[in-house]
Every structure is written in structure tokens, then in C-alpha cells.
Amino acid sequence: MTQSEQNKVLRMLPIIVGGLGGTLLMVNRFFTPNLLASQARSDVVGVILSAFLILTGLLWQQIQPRSPDTVELIGESGFELLPELSDIAKNELAWASSLLLTNTVTKTIIIWYQNKVLLKRGILPSHSQVEPGAIFKQVLNKQKPIYLVDLKVYPGRIEFNYLPENTQGVICQPIGKNGVMILGANAPRSYTKQDENWISGIADKLTDTLSKEELIRIN
């Protein structure tokens, strides 16, 4: 049973218990020829408790947020690193991408830095040419991340044709002034604020590593 199915069962539990309790009280009353005053008081309490449980269950149905629907992204699993990177940079990029893929809803990661694609990992489409578009450039220029919570409703989604075509959500996270990390998810509105803060922290770590890689190349 998936987590979503378990949550659905738990939300239905008060309604089921309340309904069952009310039914049993009615059956008990029907088969009791001589009703005692104490039993009548107990029945009233039982009816109130059953009604309370049913009401609680109905409220949970409305209050509890429904988990976003996930899709299976179109593409093949892959892992590509720019060959000329140093071992230090390769290890850092592999570590960061692994963390994001295993601990968030991210299914596709692309890291672009100084006009080069350093890493592509996760579910990748057959089209692999990364061309920075308007949103991409805005992230670079303003040095602020952009989260497209439901990609299909944004006209600018066409620039992300290097992601699986049914990608549901995208985060574009700046890596210093020279790079962008692009994360694709298989469900809309699925990144939490905590996820965004964590992604920002990983991007800062990569900025430090890649800036040193830059210095090594210059020297």
C-alpha cells in the first residue's frame, strides 16, 4: 500500500468507526425490550460520540491536503558528466545530484555552468541540447531561483524541451553568477519550502567547488 493510500484510509477511519458505532447502538436498542434509564443515558452518549467521529472524519476529508498526482516521466535513466572536469568536481556533482534524487521529488537534474553542461542525471529525454531560454537567463541575471510549480500552465515551458516532455514542476536554481541547476519533478506543486532551502544550500556548496575548479583551470 502506498503512502497516499494509507493516508486515505486513515482519513476514512473516524467515519467508519462512527458509523459502525451508531449502527450497533441502533441494533442493541432494537433488541432490548425493557430499556433501563442508565442504558438510555449510555445510548445518548454513544450517539454523540458516533456523531462526533463522523463529523471529524468529514472535516479531515476537507482539511487534509490531497497528495499531488505523480506521472511516470518519458525518457530513459541516465548519468552524464563532462569528461574534462577534475575528479574533485565530478565527485561533488555526483554527491549533490544523488542527494537530490533520493531525498526530494526530483527526477531529472541538469547542471549548466559557464556555457557548458557539466551534469545530466535522472530521467533524460532523447533531445539533449540545452539552450538557455528567457527563464534560464532571468535566473542568471537576477540571481534568484524560479519555481514553476505546474509546468504545463506556463507558456515558457517550451524552453525546457531538454527535460522529459511531461515534466510536472521545475526549479531553476542559480549556481553563483555563472551557472544554473535545473531540477525536474514528476508531480506539480511537490517541492516544499524546506526542499527549496535545501536545494539553495546545495547550490551554494557547488558554487564554491566550481569556482575553485575555475581557478585550477586558470592556473
C-alpha atoms as an extended CHARMM CRD file, in Angstrom:
* protein
*
       219  EXT
         1         1  MET       CA              0.0000000000        0.0000000000        0.0000000000  PROA      1               0.0000000000
         2         2  THR       CA              1.3810000000        3.4080000000       -0.9780000000  PROA      2               0.0000000000
         3         3  GLN       CA              1.6910000000        6.3660000000        1.4120000000  PROA      3               0.0000000000
         4         4  SER       CA             -1.1830000000        8.1180000000       -0.3850000000  PROA      4               0.0000000000
         5         5  GLU       CA             -3.4500000000        5.0780000000        0.0530000000  PROA      5               0.0000000000
         6         6  GLN       CA             -2.5150000000        4.7980000000        3.7350000000  PROA      6               0.0000000000
         7         7  ASN       CA             -3.3960000000        8.4620000000        4.3060000000  PROA      7               0.0000000000
         8         8  LYS       CA             -6.7510000000        7.9700000000        2.5790000000  PROA      8               0.0000000000
         9         9  VAL       CA             -7.5970000000        5.0020000000        4.8440000000  PROA      9               0.0000000000
        10        10  LEU       CA             -6.6430000000        6.9560000000        7.9750000000  PROA      10              0.0000000000
        11        11  ARG       CA             -8.8430000000        9.8820000000        6.9270000000  PROA      11              0.0000000000
        12        12  MET       CA            -11.7840000000        7.4980000000        6.4500000000  PROA      12              0.0000000000
        13        13  LEU       CA            -11.2650000000        5.6900000000        9.7790000000  PROA      13              0.0000000000
        14        14  PRO       CA            -13.2990000000        8.0930000000       12.0280000000  PROA      14              0.0000000000
        15        15  ILE       CA            -16.2590000000        7.8970000000        9.6080000000  PROA      15              0.0000000000
        16        16  ILE       CA            -16.1340000000        4.0850000000        9.5470000000  PROA      16              0.0000000000
        17        17  VAL       CA            -15.8280000000        3.7630000000       13.3550000000  PROA      17              0.0000000000
        18        18  GLY       CA            -18.5290000000        6.3650000000       13.9890000000  PROA      18              0.0000000000
        19        19  GLY       CA            -20.9370000000        4.7520000000       11.5380000000  PROA      19              0.0000000000
        20        20  LEU       CA            -20.3000000000        1.2820000000       12.9390000000  PROA      20              0.0000000000
        21        21  GLY       CA            -20.7790000000        2.5020000000       16.4950000000  PROA      21              0.0000000000
        22        22  GLY       CA            -24.0890000000        4.2080000000       15.6490000000  PROA      22              0.0000000000
        23        23  THR       CA            -25.3320000000        1.0990000000       13.8400000000  PROA      23              0.0000000000
        24        24  LEU       CA            -24.5080000000       -1.1740000000       16.7800000000  PROA      24              0.0000000000
        25        25  LEU       CA            -26.3440000000        1.1850000000       19.1700000000  PROA      25              0.0000000000
        26        26  MET       CA            -29.4580000000        1.0220000000       16.9790000000  PROA      26              0.0000000000
        27        27  VAL       CA            -29.3170000000       -2.7800000000       16.7980000000  PROA      27              0.0000000000
        28        28  ASN       CA            -28.8370000000       -3.0200000000       20.5500000000  PROA      28              0.0000000000
        29        29  ARG       CA            -31.7940000000       -0.6980000000       21.1620000000  PROA      29              0.0000000000
        30        30  PHE       CA            -33.9910000000       -2.7030000000       18.7860000000  PROA      30              0.0000000000
        31        31  PHE       CA            -33.3140000000       -5.9900000000       20.5890000000  PROA      31              0.0000000000
        32        32  THR       CA            -33.7160000000       -4.5520000000       24.1050000000  PROA      32              0.0000000000
        33        33  PRO       CA            -37.3960000000       -4.9130000000       25.1910000000  PROA      33              0.0000000000
        34        34  ASN       CA            -37.0350000000       -3.1880000000       28.5640000000  PROA      34              0.0000000000
        35        35  LEU       CA            -34.8770000000       -0.0880000000       28.3870000000  PROA      35              0.0000000000
        36        36  LEU       CA            -33.2920000000        0.9950000000       31.6650000000  PROA      36              0.0000000000
        37        37  ALA       CA            -32.6580000000        4.6570000000       32.4330000000  PROA      37              0.0000000000
        38        38  SER       CA            -28.9290000000        4.0410000000       32.7130000000  PROA      38              0.0000000000
        39        39  GLN       CA            -28.9020000000        2.3410000000       29.3160000000  PROA      39              0.0000000000
        40        40  ALA       CA            -30.7750000000        5.2580000000       27.7620000000  PROA      40              0.0000000000
        41        41  ARG       CA            -28.1600000000        7.6720000000       29.0860000000  PROA      41              0.0000000000
        42        42  SER       CA            -25.3830000000        5.4270000000       27.7280000000  PROA      42              0.0000000000
        43        43  ASP       CA            -27.0820000000        5.3400000000       24.3260000000  PROA      43              0.0000000000
        44        44  VAL       CA            -27.2200000000        9.1360000000       24.2120000000  PROA      44              0.0000000000
        45        45  VAL       CA            -23.5130000000        9.3590000000       24.9830000000  PROA      45              0.0000000000
        46        46  GLY       CA            -22.7860000000        6.7090000000       22.3620000000  PROA      46              0.0000000000
        47        47  VAL       CA            -24.7950000000        8.5610000000       19.7080000000  PROA      47              0.0000000000
        48        48  ILE       CA            -22.9620000000       11.8110000000       20.4840000000  PROA      48              0.0000000000
        49        49  LEU       CA            -19.5720000000       10.0890000000       20.2400000000  PROA      49              0.0000000000
        50        50  SER       CA            -20.5080000000        8.3990000000       16.9450000000  PROA      50              0.0000000000
        51        51  ALA       CA            -21.7090000000       11.7030000000       15.5030000000  PROA      51              0.0000000000
        52        52  PHE       CA            -18.5060000000       13.3980000000       16.6700000000  PROA      52              0.0000000000
        53        53  LEU       CA            -16.3540000000       10.7490000000       14.9690000000  PROA      53              0.0000000000
        54        54  ILE       CA            -18.2890000000       11.0310000000       11.7050000000  PROA      54              0.0000000000
        55        55  LEU       CA            -18.0320000000       14.8430000000       11.7870000000  PROA      55              0.0000000000
        56        56  THR       CA            -14.2990000000       14.6200000000       12.4820000000  PROA      56              0.0000000000
        57        57  GLY       CA            -13.8330000000       12.2850000000        9.5160000000  PROA      57              0.0000000000
        58        58  LEU       CA            -15.7620000000       14.6130000000        7.2030000000  PROA      58              0.0000000000
        59        59  LEU       CA            -13.6610000000       17.5680000000        8.3390000000  PROA      59              0.0000000000
        60        60  TRP       CA            -10.4520000000       15.6000000000        7.7030000000  PROA      60              0.0000000000
        61        61  GLN       CA            -11.6200000000       14.9110000000        4.1610000000  PROA      61              0.0000000000
        62        62  GLN       CA            -11.7880000000       18.6690000000        3.5570000000  PROA      62              0.0000000000
        63        63  ILE       CA             -8.7700000000       19.8230000000        5.5650000000  PROA      63              0.0000000000
        64        64  GLN       CA             -6.1840000000       17.1830000000        4.7160000000  PROA      64              0.0000000000
        65        65  PRO       CA             -4.3620000000       18.1940000000        1.5090000000  PROA      65              0.0000000000
        66        66  ARG       CA             -4.5220000000       15.6970000000       -1.3250000000  PROA      66              0.0000000000
        67        67  SER       CA             -1.1330000000       14.4370000000       -2.4390000000  PROA      67              0.0000000000
        68        68  PRO       CA             -0.2430000000       15.7470000000       -5.9070000000  PROA      68              0.0000000000
        69        69  ASP       CA             -0.7000000000       13.2600000000       -8.7130000000  PROA      69              0.0000000000
        70        70  THR       CA              2.5660000000       11.8420000000       -9.9800000000  PROA      70              0.0000000000
        71        71  VAL       CA              3.3480000000       10.7280000000      -13.5190000000  PROA      71              0.0000000000
        72        72  GLU       CA              5.9720000000        8.4660000000      -14.9850000000  PROA      72              0.0000000000
        73        73  LEU       CA              8.3490000000       10.7400000000      -16.8640000000  PROA      73              0.0000000000
        74        74  ILE       CA              9.0040000000        9.9510000000      -20.5130000000  PROA      74              0.0000000000
        75        75  GLY       CA             12.6700000000        9.1640000000      -21.0610000000  PROA      75              0.0000000000
        76        76  GLU       CA             15.4810000000        6.8750000000      -20.0580000000  PROA      76              0.0000000000
        77        77  SER       CA             17.5360000000        6.8170000000      -16.8770000000  PROA      77              0.0000000000
        78        78  GLY       CA             20.9790000000        8.2900000000      -17.4730000000  PROA      78              0.0000000000
        79        79  PHE       CA             24.0310000000        9.8420000000      -15.8330000000  PROA      79              0.0000000000
        80        80  GLU       CA             26.4120000000       12.0450000000      -17.8060000000  PROA      80              0.0000000000
        81        81  LEU       CA             29.3620000000       14.0920000000      -16.5540000000  PROA      81              0.0000000000
        82        82  LEU       CA             31.5750000000       16.4450000000      -18.5320000000  PROA      82              0.0000000000
        83        83  PRO       CA             34.7580000000       14.3580000000      -19.0500000000  PROA      83              0.0000000000
        84        84  GLU       CA             37.2740000000       17.1940000000      -18.6170000000  PROA      84              0.0000000000
        85        85  LEU       CA             36.1650000000       18.0090000000      -15.0720000000  PROA      85              0.0000000000
        86        86  SER       CA             38.5550000000       17.2320000000      -12.2440000000  PROA      86              0.0000000000
        87        87  ASP       CA             37.8690000000       14.2400000000      -10.0070000000  PROA      87              0.0000000000
        88        88  ILE       CA             37.0070000000       16.6130000000       -7.1540000000  PROA      88              0.0000000000
        89        89  ALA       CA             34.3290000000       18.3540000000       -9.2140000000  PROA      89              0.0000000000
        90        90  LYS       CA             32.9610000000       15.0700000000      -10.5510000000  PROA      90              0.0000000000
        91        91  ASN       CA             32.6510000000       13.6250000000       -7.0540000000  PROA      91              0.0000000000
        92        92  GLU       CA             30.9610000000       16.7780000000       -5.7690000000  PROA      92              0.0000000000
        93        93  LEU       CA             28.4580000000       16.8450000000       -8.6310000000  PROA      93              0.0000000000
        94        94  ALA       CA             27.7210000000       13.1290000000       -8.2480000000  PROA      94              0.0000000000
        95        95  TRP       CA             27.1900000000       13.5630000000       -4.4950000000  PROA      95              0.0000000000
        96        96  ALA       CA             24.8940000000       16.5750000000       -4.8640000000  PROA      96              0.0000000000
        97        97  SER       CA             22.7770000000       15.0190000000       -7.6130000000  PROA      97              0.0000000000
        98        98  SER       CA             22.4220000000       11.7560000000       -5.6940000000  PROA      98              0.0000000000
        99        99  LEU       CA             21.1750000000       13.6030000000       -2.6090000000  PROA      99              0.0000000000
       100       100  LEU       CA             18.5750000000       15.5000000000       -4.5990000000  PROA      100             0.0000000000
       101       101  LEU       CA             17.3280000000       12.4510000000       -6.4870000000  PROA      101             0.0000000000
       102       102  THR       CA             16.9650000000       10.3140000000       -3.3790000000  PROA      102             0.0000000000
       103       103  ASN       CA             15.6750000000       12.9000000000       -0.8830000000  PROA      103             0.0000000000
       104       104  THR       CA             13.3340000000       15.1100000000       -2.9320000000  PROA      104             0.0000000000
       105       105  VAL       CA             10.7550000000       14.6120000000       -5.6750000000  PROA      105             0.0000000000
       106       106  THR       CA             13.4180000000       15.4840000000       -8.2490000000  PROA      106             0.0000000000
       107       107  LYS       CA             13.6150000000       13.0400000000      -11.1430000000  PROA      107             0.0000000000
       108       108  THR       CA             15.8490000000       14.9710000000      -13.5440000000  PROA      108             0.0000000000
       109       109  ILE       CA             18.8780000000       17.1720000000      -12.8480000000  PROA      109             0.0000000000
       110       110  ILE       CA             20.8470000000       19.3160000000      -15.2770000000  PROA      110             0.0000000000
       111       111  ILE       CA             23.7570000000       21.4840000000      -14.1570000000  PROA      111             0.0000000000
       112       112  TRP       CA             24.9170000000       24.1670000000      -16.5660000000  PROA      112             0.0000000000
       113       113  TYR       CA             27.9920000000       26.2500000000      -15.7860000000  PROA      113             0.0000000000
       114       114  GLN       CA             29.9990000000       28.6830000000      -17.9170000000  PROA      114             0.0000000000
       115       115  ASN       CA             28.1760000000       27.7500000000      -21.1280000000  PROA      115             0.0000000000
       116       116  LYS       CA             28.7440000000       24.0290000000      -20.5890000000  PROA      116             0.0000000000
       117       117  VAL       CA             26.5260000000       21.2200000000      -19.3570000000  PROA      117             0.0000000000
       118       118  LEU       CA             28.5080000000       19.6820000000      -16.5150000000  PROA      118             0.0000000000
       119       119  LEU       CA             25.9770000000       17.0690000000      -15.4810000000  PROA      119             0.0000000000
       120       120  LYS       CA             22.7710000000       15.4100000000      -16.6110000000  PROA      120             0.0000000000
       121       121  ARG       CA             21.2550000000       12.7750000000      -14.3710000000  PROA      121             0.0000000000
       122       122  GLY       CA             17.9350000000       11.0260000000      -13.7980000000  PROA      122             0.0000000000
       123       123  ILE       CA             15.2050000000       10.5710000000      -16.3940000000  PROA      123             0.0000000000
       124       124  LEU       CA             16.5080000000       12.1300000000      -19.6060000000  PROA      124             0.0000000000
       125       125  PRO       CA             14.7640000000       12.6400000000      -22.9620000000  PROA      125             0.0000000000
       126       126  SER       CA             16.2890000000       11.7760000000      -26.3090000000  PROA      126             0.0000000000
       127       127  HSD       CA             16.7440000000       15.5150000000      -27.0200000000  PROA      127             0.0000000000
       128       128  SER       CA             19.8080000000       16.5910000000      -25.0740000000  PROA      128             0.0000000000
       129       129  GLN       CA             20.7630000000       20.0420000000      -26.3770000000  PROA      129             0.0000000000
       130       130  VAL       CA             20.4670000000       22.6010000000      -23.5610000000  PROA      130             0.0000000000
       131       131  GLU       CA             19.7110000000       26.0640000000      -24.9100000000  PROA      131             0.0000000000
       132       132  PRO       CA             19.2840000000       28.7670000000      -22.2210000000  PROA      132             0.0000000000
       133       133  GLY       CA             15.8920000000       30.4460000000      -22.6350000000  PROA      133             0.0000000000
       134       134  ALA       CA             14.2780000000       33.5340000000      -21.1180000000  PROA      134             0.0000000000
       135       135  ILE       CA             13.5690000000       31.9790000000      -17.6960000000  PROA      135             0.0000000000
       136       136  PHE       CA             17.0450000000       30.4630000000      -17.5770000000  PROA      136             0.0000000000
       137       137  LYS       CA             18.6370000000       33.8680000000      -18.3120000000  PROA      137             0.0000000000
       138       138  GLN       CA             16.4110000000       35.6110000000      -15.7860000000  PROA      138             0.0000000000
       139       139  VAL       CA             17.6870000000       33.2930000000      -13.0550000000  PROA      139             0.0000000000
       140       140  LEU       CA             21.2700000000       34.0840000000      -14.0360000000  PROA      140             0.0000000000
       141       141  ASN       CA             20.7060000000       37.8380000000      -14.2110000000  PROA      141             0.0000000000
       142       142  LYS       CA             18.6650000000       38.2630000000      -11.0290000000  PROA      142             0.0000000000
       143       143  GLN       CA             20.4850000000       35.5670000000       -9.0350000000  PROA      143             0.0000000000
       144       144  LYS       CA             17.1950000000       34.3010000000       -7.6410000000  PROA      144             0.0000000000
       145       145  PRO       CA             15.6290000000       30.8560000000       -8.1030000000  PROA      145             0.0000000000
       146       146  ILE       CA             12.4050000000       30.4010000000      -10.0430000000  PROA      146             0.0000000000
       147       147  TYR       CA              9.9830000000       27.6270000000       -9.1550000000  PROA      147             0.0000000000
       148       148  LEU       CA              7.4570000000       26.7140000000      -11.8440000000  PROA      148             0.0000000000
       149       149  VAL       CA              5.0160000000       24.7850000000       -9.6600000000  PROA      149             0.0000000000
       150       150  ASP       CA              2.9520000000       23.3490000000      -12.5280000000  PROA      150             0.0000000000
       151       151  LEU       CA              4.9650000000       23.4970000000      -15.7320000000  PROA      151             0.0000000000
       152       152  LYS       CA              2.1160000000       22.8070000000      -18.1550000000  PROA      152             0.0000000000
       153       153  VAL       CA              0.3600000000       26.1080000000      -17.3360000000  PROA      153             0.0000000000
       154       154  TYR       CA              3.4200000000       28.2740000000      -18.1370000000  PROA      154             0.0000000000
       155       155  PRO       CA              3.8950000000       29.4770000000      -21.7320000000  PROA      155             0.0000000000
       156       156  GLY       CA              7.6490000000       29.5000000000      -21.0780000000  PROA      156             0.0000000000
       157       157  ARG       CA              7.6770000000       25.7200000000      -20.6660000000  PROA      157             0.0000000000
       158       158  ILE       CA              8.7510000000       25.3230000000      -24.3070000000  PROA      158             0.0000000000
       159       159  GLU       CA             12.2820000000       26.3810000000      -23.3970000000  PROA      159             0.0000000000
       160       160  PHE       CA             12.6460000000       23.2790000000      -21.2180000000  PROA      160             0.0000000000
       161       161  ASN       CA             12.4920000000       20.8680000000      -24.1550000000  PROA      161             0.0000000000
       162       162  TYR       CA             15.6810000000       19.2680000000      -22.8200000000  PROA      162             0.0000000000
       163       163  LEU       CA             13.6300000000       17.8610000000      -19.9080000000  PROA      163             0.0000000000
       164       164  PRO       CA             11.1520000000       14.9760000000      -20.2460000000  PROA      164             0.0000000000
       165       165  GLU       CA              8.1130000000       16.2890000000      -22.1230000000  PROA      165             0.0000000000
       166       166  ASN       CA              5.7050000000       15.5000000000      -19.2680000000  PROA      166             0.0000000000
       167       167  THR       CA              7.7940000000       17.1080000000      -16.5130000000  PROA      167             0.0000000000
       168       168  GLN       CA              5.3440000000       18.4940000000      -13.9510000000  PROA      168             0.0000000000
       169       169  GLY       CA              7.3820000000       21.0180000000      -11.9640000000  PROA      169             0.0000000000
       170       170  VAL       CA             10.7250000000       22.7700000000      -12.4280000000  PROA      170             0.0000000000
       171       171  ILE       CA             13.1130000000       24.6370000000      -10.1550000000  PROA      171             0.0000000000
       172       172  CYS       CA             15.8240000000       26.7800000000      -11.7230000000  PROA      172             0.0000000000
       173       173  GLN       CA             18.4360000000       27.4620000000       -9.0480000000  PROA      173             0.0000000000
       174       174  PRO       CA             21.4060000000       29.7890000000       -9.6730000000  PROA      174             0.0000000000
       175       175  ILE       CA             24.8970000000       28.4320000000       -9.0470000000  PROA      175             0.0000000000
       176       176  GLY       CA             26.7690000000       31.6490000000       -8.4410000000  PROA      176             0.0000000000
       177       177  LYS       CA             26.8450000000       34.1030000000      -11.3470000000  PROA      177             0.0000000000
       178       178  ASN       CA             27.9550000000       31.5400000000      -13.9070000000  PROA      178             0.0000000000
       179       179  GLY       CA             25.6130000000       28.5950000000      -13.6230000000  PROA      179             0.0000000000
       180       180  VAL       CA             22.1270000000       27.2220000000      -13.1560000000  PROA      180             0.0000000000
       181       181  MET       CA             20.8880000000       23.9530000000      -11.6890000000  PROA      181             0.0000000000
       182       182  ILE       CA             17.6390000000       22.7390000000      -13.2540000000  PROA      182             0.0000000000
       183       183  LEU       CA             15.5070000000       20.2480000000      -11.3430000000  PROA      183             0.0000000000
       184       184  GLY       CA             12.5110000000       18.4790000000      -12.8600000000  PROA      184             0.0000000000
       185       185  ALA       CA              9.8080000000       16.7620000000      -10.7900000000  PROA      185             0.0000000000
       186       186  ASN       CA              7.1410000000       14.2180000000      -11.7140000000  PROA      186             0.0000000000
       187       187  ALA       CA              4.3800000000       15.9250000000       -9.7010000000  PROA      187             0.0000000000
       188       188  PRO       CA              3.1100000000       19.5250000000       -9.6410000000  PROA      188             0.0000000000
       189       189  ARG       CA              3.3860000000       21.6640000000       -6.5030000000  PROA      189             0.0000000000
       190       190  SER       CA              5.5330000000       18.9820000000       -4.9020000000  PROA      190             0.0000000000
       191       191  TYR       CA              8.5620000000       20.8970000000       -3.5970000000  PROA      191             0.0000000000
       192       192  THR       CA              8.1980000000       22.1710000000       -0.0410000000  PROA      192             0.0000000000
       193       193  LYS       CA              9.8050000000       25.3210000000        1.3330000000  PROA      193             0.0000000000
       194       194  GLN       CA             12.2430000000       23.1010000000        3.1900000000  PROA      194             0.0000000000
       195       195  ASP       CA             13.1680000000       21.4370000000       -0.1090000000  PROA      195             0.0000000000
       196       196  GLU       CA             13.7960000000       24.8360000000       -1.6830000000  PROA      196             0.0000000000
       197       197  ASN       CA             16.0480000000       25.9000000000        1.2020000000  PROA      197             0.0000000000
       198       198  TRP       CA             17.9780000000       22.6390000000        0.9730000000  PROA      198             0.0000000000
       199       199  ILE       CA             18.4020000000       22.9900000000       -2.7950000000  PROA      199             0.0000000000
       200       200  SER       CA             19.7120000000       26.5130000000       -2.2520000000  PROA      200             0.0000000000
       201       201  GLY       CA             22.2690000000       25.2190000000        0.2620000000  PROA      201             0.0000000000
       202       202  ILE       CA             23.4970000000       22.5170000000       -2.1220000000  PROA      202             0.0000000000
       203       203  ALA       CA             23.7830000000       25.1240000000       -4.8890000000  PROA      203             0.0000000000
       204       204  ASP       CA             25.9680000000       27.2840000000       -2.6190000000  PROA      204             0.0000000000
       205       205  LYS       CA             28.2270000000       24.3040000000       -1.9790000000  PROA      205             0.0000000000
       206       206  LEU       CA             28.5230000000       23.6220000000       -5.7050000000  PROA      206             0.0000000000
       207       207  THR       CA             29.2720000000       27.2910000000       -6.3450000000  PROA      207             0.0000000000
       208       208  ASP       CA             32.2710000000       27.0660000000       -4.0440000000  PROA      208             0.0000000000
       209       209  THR       CA             33.5310000000       23.8570000000       -5.6420000000  PROA      209             0.0000000000
       210       210  LEU       CA             33.0750000000       25.0090000000       -9.2310000000  PROA      210             0.0000000000
       211       211  SER       CA             34.6790000000       28.3930000000       -8.5870000000  PROA      211             0.0000000000
       212       212  LYS       CA             37.7860000000       26.5570000000       -7.3450000000  PROA      212             0.0000000000
       213       213  GLU       CA             37.6310000000       24.3740000000      -10.4300000000  PROA      213             0.0000000000
       214       214  GLU       CA             37.6820000000       27.5930000000      -12.4200000000  PROA      214             0.0000000000
       215       215  LEU       CA             40.8180000000       28.7820000000      -10.5860000000  PROA      215             0.0000000000
       216       216  ILE       CA             42.5460000000       25.4410000000      -11.1530000000  PROA      216             0.0000000000
       217       217  ARG       CA             41.9180000000       25.7260000000      -14.8770000000  PROA      217             0.0000000000
       218       218  ILE       CA             43.2210000000       29.2930000000      -14.9730000000  PROA      218             0.0000000000
       219       219  ASN       CA             46.3980000000       28.3090000000      -13.1370000000  PROA      219             0.0000000000
